[in-house]
Structures are given as C-alpha cells and as structure tokens.
Amino acid sequence: MGDVGSGGRDRDTEGRARSARPRDGLGRPLPYGAPGVERQPEGVVRTPRATVAEAQSLLDAGKPFHAHEVFEDAWKSGPEAERTLWRGLAQLAVGLTHAARGNVTGGARLLRRGAGAVEEWAGGGGGARPYGIDVDGLARWARELAGRVEGGAGSVDAKGEAPRLCGPG
C-alpha cells in the first residue's frame, strides 16, 4: 500500500484514498498491524468464466466481500452490455457480506437489489445462464435469504450460506 497523505488518509501508489488497514474475511477493517485476510487486487481483467470461478472460490471460503471485489472488476472492465449482470452479482455478494455482519436492513436490501439486477439483465436478452450462472436460482436464493435475515435470523454464516453461482443444468 502507499503512504499516508497530508490529510492523514492512507493513499495507494496512484495517490487515491485507500485504507491500508488489514481486513477480516468479511472485509471489516482491523487495527493496523493485526493479521488480516489478503485483499483482492483491484483492476484485474479476467475472462467472464474466470471471474465466476474466482468469485465462487471466495464465496465457498466464506469471503463474500472479496467475491464482490472480483465482480466489481468485471463490472468496471467488461462490456457495457454486461454491466447490469456483474453489478447485480456484486450486490448479491455484498448483500451476503452485510447479512453475515448482522446488518439486517442493508443485507436484505442489497440481496433483493442484486436479485432484481440479474433478473433484469437476463430478461433484457442476456439469457438465464450467462457463463453458466444460474440467474433464476441466484435470485431465489437471494430473496429467500433476505426474508430469513429480516425474519430474525440474525447474522448468517457467510460460508454456510454461500450460493452456487452455476447451479444444476
């Protein structure tokens, strides 16, 4: 990471504000010097299938915050026509992150927003299984989890609740 700038904020090598604090598996900042989970590099351009595989691996490891960063790279670097898909997948991952952190309102809202985005993309001609992604299954998973979280499930286990991006079929 870069230096602390004159405003007391951490900066990356480009001079942009970016926290150098280590983070836990759910992306929460830890105190400086504490051991943390290695962060995902930003701005990595992957093929769509490599994006899905990397994100699934992170979800399976209980790291939805990190999976969100992988989806965000695809959202920012991919074709304009696919941005809604990748943004929706990022929202699903960050919704799971918030649900695992115990943020009921934010988790449920982002899970539903992500479900709507991936369905919108599929309904707009993107198809129900882009790159093998089970859009319908993900939307059902997200809405069901949002309902359980709002129903008092409390914090959820990110690893135990991790969705299968490419369901059966």
Secondary structure, DSSP 8 states (H G I E B T S, - for coil): ---B-TTS-BB-TTS-B---S-B-TT--B--TTS--B----SS----HHHHHHHHHHHHHTT-HHHHHHHHHHHHHHS-GGGHHHHHHHHHHHHHHHHHHHT-HHHHHHHHHHHHHHHHHHIIIII-SSGGG--HHHHHHHHHHHHHHIIIII-S--TTTT---SS---
